[in-house]
Amino acid sequence: MINWGAGFFSGIMLGFSLVILAVECYFLILDKASEKELSGLDLAVLIALALLALILIVTRLTVVAIFLLPAGYFFLNFLRSRQDTLQENRQISQRIRSLQEKLARQPHDASACTALGDIFFRQRDYEKALALYQKAYQIDPVPWLAQKVKVAHRENEIQKGNLWLCPECGTRNTGKTDYCCSCGQPRNTILSWKSELKQQRRMLLLGLLAVILIPLFLMVLAGIFKGFSLMAVFVFSCLLVYLIFWKLFSW
């Protein structure tokens, strides 16, 4: 049982929790149900969680009850997306088997080779996609198949590490280089972060020290001067931290 005290503070906490719960019910139950985004089972589960949260709030057992409904909603979304992913994977597997059986019967079917290559390309299996596109191009040498062969070959080389494209200027670079031969941009963001950290190491260290030491100093002052509000110290510390980080990352 939470001891919220008596009178004004207790009423504020209870009213605040009920308002939050009401907002959650509107956006996560009424709005989603009106848009037909919830199944019957999902709706029943969310209503049960809302009632449980209401009981826990009114009986003052826990304030954490306001998180029950959002947690349940996101968990149901996770289960739904997981189920959709599994169903999509089963459909793709069936499609792959169907196309492979068709190619076994008709090995010179360019459309089947292209369709199967498209599936492997979306799965980022560029080596298999390239082989299928090349086979389809040999059967039917049309320009759009030549473009598919070109794109699949490029992506396969990038995946193997033999080639990379500069994110700044789009220049092709060999896999042995870490910086773009045209503009000098690092190959990946990690190298870019490392170079920036090396250049700004002193400012980062000073900022981190300020973020740690200044709030501690203010807390000591709050302990010394009894009339100094702890909440004021907290708010001031948050604003100070925000200003420091804004200054550091606005180079």
N, C-alpha and C positions, 0 to 999 in steps of 0.2 A: 504494500500500500504506500503510495506516494504522499508525503506530507507537504502539501502545497501551502500550508498556512491557512489562515482564516480571512474572510472578508474580501477586500478589493483584489488582491493578488490572485487568490484562488479563482475568483470569477473571471478575471482576465485570461488566465491559463485555460480554463474550461471553455470559454467562448472562443478563444483563438483556435483550440483544437477542433471544436465543432465546425467553425468556419472552414478550416482547411479540409476537413472530411467532406463537407458539403460541396466544396469546389472539386474535390477528387471525384465524388459521385457524379457530378454533372458532366465533367469532361471524359471520365473513363467508363461510365456506365450509360447515362442518358444520351450523350452525344454519339458514342460509338454504336449504341443500339439503334438509334434513329438512322444512322448511316449504314446499318446492316453489316457492320464489320465484326459483330460478335455472333458466335453460334449459340444455340440454346444452352449447351453445357457451360460455355464461357460466361454467359450472362448469369447463370445460377451460381457459379463459383464466385464471381465478383460481388453479387448481392450478398452472399453469405459472408464474405470477407468484410464488406461494409457494415453489416449488422454486428459482426464480432468486434470490429474496431469501435463502433458506437458504444457497445456495452463496456468495453475496456476503458473508454474515455470517461463515460458517465460515472462509472464506479471508481474512477481515479486509480486504476491499477497500474497503468503505464501510459506515458505520452508517446511511446514508440508505436502505439496502435495506428497513428496517422500514416505510418509507412506500410501497413499491411496491404491496402488496396493497390497502391502503385507497384509494390513488389509482386503481388499476384498477377496484375495486368502484364507486367514485363515477362514474368515467367510463362504465362499462357502464350504470349507472342513468341517467345523463344521456342516453345514446344510446337507451335503452329509452323514457324519458319523451318524448324528441323524436319517436320513431317513433309512439308512442301519440297524441301531439298532431297529427301530420300525418294519421294515419288518422282521427282524430275530425273534423278539418277537412274531409277529403274526404267523410265521411259527412254532415256538416252541409251542405256545398255540394250534394250530391246531393239531400238533403231539401228544400233551398230551391228547386232547379230543379223538383223534382216538384210542390211546392205551387204554384209560379208557373204551371206548365203546367196544373194543375188549375183555378186561378183564371181562366186564359185561356179554358178550356172552360166553366167554371161561375162567372161573376163574382159571383154572389149566394150563394156558399157561405160562411156565417158561420164554420163550424168551420175551414175552410182559411185564412181571413183571420186567425183567432185563433191557429192553430198557427204560421203564418208570422210573425205579430207577436211571439209568444213567442220565436222564434228570434232575431229582431232585437233584442228586449229583452235577452236573455242576452248578445248581442254588444255591448251598450251603444249600439246604433244606435236611440236613443229616438225620433227623428223619424219613421223608417219604421215603427217599432212603433206609435206613436201614430196614424199615418194608417190603418194596418190595423185597429187596435182600434176607431177611430171608424167605419170602414166596416162592421165586423162588428156594432157596436152599432146602426147605422142599419138593418141587415138584421134583427137579432134583439135588440131592446132589453130585455135582461135585467139585473138588478142587478149580477151579478158582472162583466159586460162593462163596465158603467159604472165599476166600481172599477178595472178595468184601464186604462180611458181616463184616469181621475184620476191614477193612479200614474205612467203613462207621460208625461202632461203635466207633472207635477211634476219627474220626472227629466230631461225634456227642457229645462225651464227652468233647472234646476240646471246641466246640462251646458253650456248657452249662457251661463251667468254672470248670468242675470237673477234668480236666486233662490238662496239658500243657507240651510241649516238649522243652527241652533246646535248644536254637539256637546254642550253642557252642559245646556241646557233644552229643546231641540227646537223653539224658536221660528223661524218663517219670517221671513227678512229679505230685503230687496231687494238686488240685486247691486251697488248703488252704495255700500252701507255696509260698513265693515270690522269693525265691532263689533256684537254682538247688541244689539238695541233693548230687550231684556228684562233680561238679566243682565250685559251688558258684556263677554262672552267674545269674544276675537279670532276672526276668521273662519277662520283656519288656524293650524296649529301653528307656522309660521315667525314669524308676528307675536307669538305667545305667547312663543316663545324669545327674540325680540328684546327684548320688554319685560322678561323676567326677566334677560337679560344686562345690560341697562341698569341694573337695580336692584342687581345683584350684581357689577358690573364690578370693583370694588376687591378683593373677596374672591377672584375668579377670578384676577386678576393676581398677588396674593400667593401663591395656591396654586400657580400655574404656576411662579413664580420659585422657590418652595421645592422643587418637584418636580425642577427642573433643577439648582439650586445645591447642595442638600444632598448628593445622591449624588456630585457632583463633589468636594465638600469631603471626603467620606469616602474617596474614591479617593485623594486627595492624602495623607490621613493613612495610608492603607495603603501608599503608596509611601515615606513617611517612616519609619514603624515597620515594619520588615521582618517582625516576628513577627505582625503584625496580619493575620488571615486574610482573603483576598480574598473567599472564599465568605461569610464572616460579614458583610462589608460589603454584598455583594449582597443577602443575605436581609434585613438590616436596612433597606436602602434600599427594597426592595419593600414591606415592612411599613409604612414611613413614608409612601410614596406612597399606599398603600391607605388609611391612616388620614386623610391629608389630603383625598383625594377623597371619602371617606365623610363627613367633616365638611362639605365644601363642598356636597355634594348631598343632605344631610339637613336642608335648611332647613325 
